[in-house]
Amino acid sequence: MSKPFFRRFTKSFLITCNIIIAIFFLLGANVKYFNPQSWWFMGLFTLALPYILLTLIIFFIFWIFTRKIWMFISIITIAINWKAVQNIFPLHFSKDFKKEKKINSLRIMSWNVEVFNIGEYKTKPEVKVQMMNLINSYHPDIACFQEMVGGDDDKAINYLGDFKRILNFSEYYYSYDYRLDFDKVHHYGIIVFSKFPIINKQTISTPPHNYNSTFQYVDIIANNDTVRIFNIHLQSISLTQKNLEYIDNPITNTDTVLSESKNIIGKLKRGFLKRFAQSNIVKQQIDKSPYPVIICGDFNDVPNSYAYSKIGEGLQNVFVEKGIGFGRTFSGISPTLRIDNIFADKKFTIEQFIRIPQKLSAHFPLIADVSINKQNYLPLK
């Protein structure tokens, strides 16, 4: 009697677990439909979505060898959220990136340069040199840098004139707030470098007017077309070194677990809410653009999140179109953290894309070649 009961119990338990995991996946994949102000905790499911997807696949394989009918829980869940799956893990194969780009294509780079390692410019000067060499080796036409530290004074360690000259750019636009200056000669902000003429530039700053509530765009003329380039850095989670150490090595002490977990969840909640407001403002500006748009930046959020979905609505993600795998862009915490993105208007053809997993900052640089699809684009008169 006990053996059949145990089998029935185990089967019911596994079916229930499979259904719960499927519900978690549905919630995490569709968080864009829920207002984070009321449903912020659903962002936790989105963060864990790659692992939830893996669990669904494991259940699928398990049911194949036991009771095949139950494998449809995973199949149906994945099928109706196929776009979310593609956002997490594109299934196409990527061709090798060619450094020599096509004629009339535009090469875009986005990179959180993490202040170009200015804090260790004396002890590790080679890092900045390696970063500059990497940029030059790919010859981007447009480079959008986040967490940029630079100065207009030629005595500055990160003198912007040197960046412009060494990287062979003709123009740049730097957005920053004097109240957040790095030091007396260096600012802290976001910057766009361009080899094409910048005919219009704008900094958008909203309350509380801090770094994460400020973004920029420039209009450039490239190959006789006008393109609007956005450069953004959304609210970070602001994890401390102590938080990171706890994530890497959870402590079994109950009091420590509770306090650290509460602290981290509180920061996650704050990040979800801040990015909700910031992404809505960015989206408003995108919709106002009279030109095809390209959005570069550190989103500090993962695929299928509210911010990712809101800003990327109606656009192409270059990694989803041309990348492969999880496409991790942040070198710490988890191998699934793709928090940096390049989105392009559907008027563009995505020619090729590369993520460069070279750890010169905490983030990996992204590069994409795009070109205007003339059949889908009629320039304004």
C-alpha positions as CSV (number, residue, x, y, z in Angstrom):
1,M,0.0,0.0,0.0
2,S,2.8,2.4,0.9
3,K,4.6,2.1,-2.4
4,P,1.6,3.1,-4.7
5,F,0.8,5.9,-2.3
6,F,4.4,7.2,-2.5
7,R,4.4,7.0,-6.3
8,R,1.1,8.9,-6.5
9,F,2.4,11.5,-4.0
10,T,5.6,12.0,-5.9
11,K,3.8,12.3,-9.2
12,S,1.4,14.8,-7.8
13,F,4.2,16.8,-6.2
14,L,6.2,16.9,-9.4
15,I,3.2,18.0,-11.5
16,T,2.4,20.7,-9.0
17,C,6.1,21.9,-9.0
18,N,6.0,21.9,-12.8
19,I,2.8,24.0,-12.9
20,I,4.2,26.5,-10.3
21,I,7.4,26.9,-12.3
22,A,5.4,27.4,-15.5
23,I,3.4,30.2,-13.7
24,F,6.6,31.8,-12.5
25,F,7.8,31.8,-16.1
26,L,4.6,33.3,-17.4
27,L,4.8,36.1,-14.8
28,G,8.5,36.8,-15.4
29,A,8.1,36.8,-19.2
30,N,5.1,39.2,-19.2
31,V,6.1,41.6,-16.5
32,K,5.8,44.5,-19.0
33,Y,2.0,44.2,-18.6
34,F,2.1,44.9,-14.9
35,N,2.8,48.3,-13.3
36,P,6.0,47.9,-11.2
37,Q,4.6,50.4,-8.7
38,S,2.1,47.7,-7.6
39,W,3.8,44.6,-8.9
40,W,7.5,45.3,-8.4
41,F,8.2,41.8,-7.0
42,M,7.4,40.2,-10.3
43,G,10.7,41.7,-11.5
44,L,12.4,39.0,-9.4
45,F,10.9,36.3,-11.6
46,T,12.3,38.2,-14.7
47,L,15.8,38.2,-13.1
48,A,15.5,34.5,-12.6
49,L,13.9,33.8,-15.9
50,P,16.9,31.9,-17.5
51,Y,17.0,29.5,-14.6
52,I,13.2,29.1,-14.6
53,L,13.5,28.3,-18.3
54,L,16.2,25.7,-17.6
55,T,14.0,24.1,-14.9
56,L,11.1,23.9,-17.4
57,I,13.4,22.1,-19.9
58,I,14.5,19.7,-17.2
59,F,10.9,18.9,-16.4
60,F,10.2,18.4,-20.2
61,I,13.0,15.9,-20.4
62,F,11.9,14.1,-17.3
63,W,8.3,13.7,-18.5
64,I,9.5,12.3,-21.8
65,F,10.9,9.3,-19.9
66,T,7.9,8.9,-17.6
67,R,4.5,10.2,-18.4
68,K,4.7,12.1,-21.8
69,I,1.4,13.9,-21.4
70,W,2.8,16.2,-18.7
71,M,5.6,17.4,-20.9
72,F,3.0,19.7,-22.5
73,I,3.1,21.9,-19.4
74,S,6.6,23.0,-20.4
75,I,5.9,22.9,-24.2
76,I,2.8,25.1,-24.0
77,T,4.5,27.6,-21.5
78,I,7.5,28.0,-23.7
79,A,5.5,28.1,-27.0
80,I,3.2,30.9,-25.9
81,N,6.2,32.9,-24.6
82,W,8.5,32.1,-27.5
83,K,9.5,35.8,-28.0
84,A,10.6,36.0,-24.3
85,V,12.7,32.8,-24.8
86,Q,14.4,34.4,-27.9
87,N,15.1,37.5,-25.8
88,I,16.9,35.3,-23.3
89,F,18.7,32.9,-25.6
90,P,18.6,33.5,-29.3
91,L,18.7,30.2,-31.1
92,H,20.3,31.2,-34.4
93,F,24.0,30.9,-35.1
94,S,26.1,34.0,-35.3
95,K,28.6,34.5,-38.1
96,D,32.1,35.7,-37.3
97,F,32.3,39.5,-36.9
98,K,34.3,41.2,-39.7
99,K,36.2,44.2,-38.7
100,E,36.0,45.6,-42.1
101,K,32.5,46.9,-42.3
102,K,30.3,47.3,-45.4
103,I,30.2,50.5,-47.4
104,N,27.4,52.8,-46.1
105,S,26.9,50.8,-42.9
106,L,27.2,52.5,-39.5
107,R,29.3,51.0,-36.8
108,I,27.9,51.6,-33.3
109,M,29.7,50.9,-30.0
110,S,28.1,50.9,-26.5
111,W,30.2,50.4,-23.4
112,N,30.0,51.2,-19.7
113,V,33.7,52.2,-19.4
114,E,33.6,52.4,-15.6
115,V,35.5,55.7,-15.5
116,F,38.3,54.3,-17.7
117,N,39.9,53.0,-14.5
118,I,40.9,56.5,-13.5
119,G,41.2,55.5,-9.8
120,E,44.2,53.3,-10.7
121,Y,45.7,55.4,-13.4
122,K,49.1,55.4,-11.6
123,T,49.2,51.7,-10.6
124,K,47.5,50.2,-13.6
125,P,48.0,52.8,-16.5
126,E,48.0,49.9,-19.0
127,V,44.2,49.3,-18.5
128,K,43.2,52.6,-20.1
129,V,45.7,52.0,-22.9
130,Q,44.2,48.6,-23.5
131,M,40.7,50.1,-23.5
132,M,41.6,52.7,-26.1
133,N,43.4,50.1,-28.2
134,L,40.3,47.9,-28.2
135,I,38.1,50.8,-29.3
136,N,40.5,51.7,-32.1
137,S,40.8,48.1,-33.3
138,Y,37.1,48.2,-34.2
139,H,36.9,51.7,-35.6
140,P,33.4,52.6,-34.5
141,D,31.7,55.5,-36.2
142,I,29.6,56.2,-33.1
143,A,30.7,55.4,-29.5
144,C,28.3,55.7,-26.6
145,F,30.1,55.5,-23.2
146,Q,28.4,55.3,-19.9
147,E,30.0,56.1,-16.5
148,M,32.4,58.4,-18.4
149,V,34.9,60.5,-16.5
150,G,36.5,63.3,-18.5
151,G,37.6,66.9,-18.4
152,D,37.9,69.8,-20.8
153,D,41.2,71.0,-19.3
154,D,44.2,69.6,-21.1
155,K,45.7,69.0,-17.7
156,A,43.0,66.4,-16.9
157,I,44.0,62.8,-16.7
158,N,41.1,61.9,-19.0
159,Y,41.3,65.0,-21.2
160,L,38.5,64.8,-23.7
161,G,40.7,66.3,-26.4
162,D,43.0,63.3,-26.1
163,F,40.1,60.9,-26.4
164,K,38.8,62.6,-29.5
165,R,42.3,62.6,-31.1
166,I,43.4,59.1,-30.2
167,L,40.1,57.5,-31.1
168,N,39.9,59.5,-34.4
169,F,36.5,61.1,-33.7
170,S,35.6,64.5,-35.1
171,E,32.9,65.4,-32.5
172,Y,31.5,64.5,-29.1
173,Y,28.7,65.5,-26.8
174,Y,29.1,65.1,-23.0
175,S,26.2,65.2,-20.6
176,Y,26.8,65.6,-16.9
177,D,25.8,67.6,-13.8
178,Y,28.4,69.8,-12.1
179,R,27.0,68.7,-8.7
180,L,28.2,65.2,-9.5
181,D,31.7,66.1,-10.7
182,F,34.3,63.4,-10.2
183,D,36.9,66.0,-9.0
184,K,37.8,69.6,-9.8
185,V,38.8,68.9,-13.4
186,H,36.8,65.8,-14.2
187,H,33.0,65.4,-14.8
188,Y,31.0,62.3,-14.4
189,G,28.4,61.5,-17.0
190,I,27.6,59.9,-20.4
191,I,29.2,60.8,-23.7
192,V,28.7,60.2,-27.4
193,F,31.7,60.3,-29.8
194,S,31.0,60.6,-33.5
195,K,32.9,60.5,-36.8
196,F,29.9,62.1,-38.4
197,P,28.6,65.7,-38.0
198,I,26.4,66.2,-35.0
199,I,23.7,68.6,-36.1
200,N,21.6,68.6,-32.9
201,K,22.2,67.5,-29.3
202,Q,20.1,67.3,-26.2
203,T,20.4,66.4,-22.6
204,I,17.2,65.2,-20.9
205,S,17.2,65.5,-17.1
206,T,14.3,64.9,-14.8
207,P,13.9,65.1,-11.0
208,P,15.9,64.3,-8.9
209,H,18.3,65.3,-11.7
210,N,20.9,62.7,-10.7
211,Y,23.1,60.6,-12.9
212,N,20.5,57.9,-13.5
213,S,17.7,60.4,-14.4
214,T,19.8,62.0,-17.1
215,F,20.2,60.8,-20.6
216,Q,21.2,62.3,-24.0
217,Y,20.6,62.1,-27.7
218,V,22.4,63.4,-30.7
219,D,21.3,63.7,-34.4
220,I,23.9,62.8,-36.9
221,I,24.1,62.9,-40.6
222,A,25.6,59.6,-41.8
223,N,25.6,58.6,-45.5
224,N,23.1,61.3,-46.4
225,D,20.6,60.1,-43.7
226,T,19.8,61.7,-40.4
227,V,19.8,59.3,-37.4
228,R,19.1,60.0,-33.7
229,I,21.4,58.2,-31.2
230,F,20.3,57.8,-27.6
231,N,22.7,57.1,-24.8
232,I,21.3,56.1,-21.5
233,H,22.2,54.7,-18.1
234,L,19.3,53.5,-16.1
235,Q,19.1,53.1,-12.3
236,S,21.6,50.6,-10.9
237,I,20.9,48.3,-8.0
238,S,23.8,49.9,-6.1
239,L,25.0,46.7,-4.4
240,T,27.7,47.1,-1.9
241,Q,30.8,44.9,-1.7
242,K,29.2,43.3,1.4
243,N,26.1,42.5,-0.7
244,L,28.2,41.0,-3.4
245,E,30.1,38.9,-1.0
246,Y,26.8,37.6,0.5
247,I,25.5,36.7,-2.9
248,D,28.7,34.8,-3.7
249,N,28.9,33.1,-0.3
250,P,25.6,33.1,1.6
251,I,26.1,32.9,5.3
252,T,24.1,30.4,7.3
253,N,23.7,32.7,10.3
254,T,19.9,33.3,10.4
255,D,20.2,37.0,11.5
256,T,22.7,37.7,8.8
257,V,20.7,36.0,6.1
258,L,17.6,37.9,7.0
259,S,19.2,41.3,7.2
260,E,21.3,40.9,4.0
261,S,18.4,39.4,2.0
262,K,16.1,42.3,3.2
263,N,18.8,44.8,2.2
264,I,19.3,43.3,-1.3
265,I,15.5,42.9,-2.0
266,G,15.0,46.5,-0.9
267,K,17.6,47.7,-3.4
268,L,16.1,45.5,-6.1
269,K,12.7,47.1,-5.4
270,R,14.1,50.6,-5.6
271,G,15.8,49.8,-8.9
272,F,12.6,48.4,-10.4
273,L,10.6,51.5,-9.5
274,K,13.3,53.9,-10.6
275,R,13.8,52.2,-14.0
276,F,10.1,52.1,-14.5
277,A,9.9,55.9,-14.3
278,Q,13.1,56.4,-16.3
279,S,12.2,54.0,-19.1
280,N,8.8,55.7,-19.6
281,I,10.6,59.1,-20.0
282,V,13.1,57.6,-22.5
283,K,10.2,56.0,-24.4
284,Q,8.4,59.3,-24.7
285,Q,11.5,60.9,-26.2
286,I,12.0,58.0,-28.6
287,D,8.4,58.4,-29.9
288,K,9.0,62.1,-30.5
289,S,12.0,61.4,-32.8
290,P,11.5,62.5,-36.4
291,Y,14.4,60.2,-37.4
292,P,15.2,56.5,-37.2
293,V,16.6,55.8,-33.7
294,I,19.4,53.8,-32.2
295,I,19.4,53.3,-28.4
296,C,22.6,52.4,-26.6
297,G,23.2,52.0,-22.9
298,D,23.5,50.3,-19.6
299,F,19.9,49.3,-18.7
300,N,20.8,47.7,-15.4
301,D,18.0,45.3,-16.2
302,V,17.6,42.0,-18.0
303,P,15.7,40.9,-21.1
304,N,11.9,40.9,-20.8
305,S,12.0,43.4,-17.9
306,Y,9.7,46.3,-17.9
307,A,12.5,48.8,-18.8
308,Y,13.9,46.5,-21.6
309,S,10.4,45.9,-23.1
310,K,9.3,49.5,-22.8
311,I,12.3,51.1,-24.4
312,G,12.7,48.2,-26.9
313,E,9.0,48.3,-28.0
314,G,8.8,48.4,-31.8
315,L,12.6,48.2,-32.1
316,Q,15.2,45.5,-32.8
317,N,17.7,44.3,-30.3
318,V,20.9,43.7,-32.1
319,F,21.9,40.8,-29.9
320,V,18.6,39.0,-30.4
321,E,19.0,39.5,-34.2
322,K,22.6,38.5,-34.5
323,G,23.9,37.2,-31.2
324,I,23.9,33.7,-29.7
325,G,23.8,32.3,-26.1
326,F,23.0,34.4,-23.0
327,G,25.2,37.2,-24.2
328,R,26.3,38.2,-20.7
329,T,27.5,41.8,-20.6
330,F,28.2,42.2,-16.9
331,S,31.1,40.2,-15.6
332,G,30.0,39.6,-12.1
333,I,27.2,37.9,-10.0
334,S,25.6,35.7,-12.7
335,P,26.5,34.4,-16.2
336,T,23.1,35.4,-17.5
337,L,23.3,39.1,-16.8
338,R,22.8,40.8,-20.2
339,I,22.1,44.3,-18.9
340,D,23.7,46.4,-21.7
341,N,21.9,46.8,-25.0
342,I,21.8,48.3,-28.4
343,F,18.3,48.7,-29.9
344,A,17.8,49.9,-33.5
345,D,14.8,51.1,-35.4
346,K,13.2,48.6,-37.8
347,K,14.1,50.9,-40.6
348,F,17.7,49.6,-40.1
349,T,19.1,46.3,-41.3
350,I,21.3,44.7,-38.6
351,E,24.4,43.6,-40.5
352,Q,26.5,42.1,-37.7
353,F,27.1,42.2,-34.0
354,I,29.8,41.3,-31.5
355,R,30.0,41.2,-27.7
356,I,33.7,41.5,-26.7
357,P,34.2,39.4,-23.5
358,Q,37.4,41.2,-22.5
359,K,37.3,42.3,-18.9
360,L,38.7,45.8,-18.9
361,S,35.7,47.2,-17.0
362,A,32.9,45.4,-15.2
363,H,30.9,45.5,-18.5
364,F,31.7,44.0,-21.9
365,P,31.6,46.3,-24.9
366,L,29.0,45.8,-27.6
367,I,29.4,46.7,-31.3
368,A,26.9,46.5,-34.1
369,D,26.9,47.4,-37.8
370,V,23.6,48.7,-39.1
371,S,22.4,50.2,-42.4
372,I,19.3,52.1,-43.5
373,N,16.9,49.9,-45.3
374,K,16.0,52.3,-48.1
375,Q,12.8,50.4,-48.9
376,N,11.5,51.2,-45.4
377,Y,12.8,54.7,-45.0
378,L,11.7,57.9,-46.7
379,P,13.8,60.8,-45.3
380,L,11.9,63.9,-44.1
381,K,11.8,66.8,-46.6
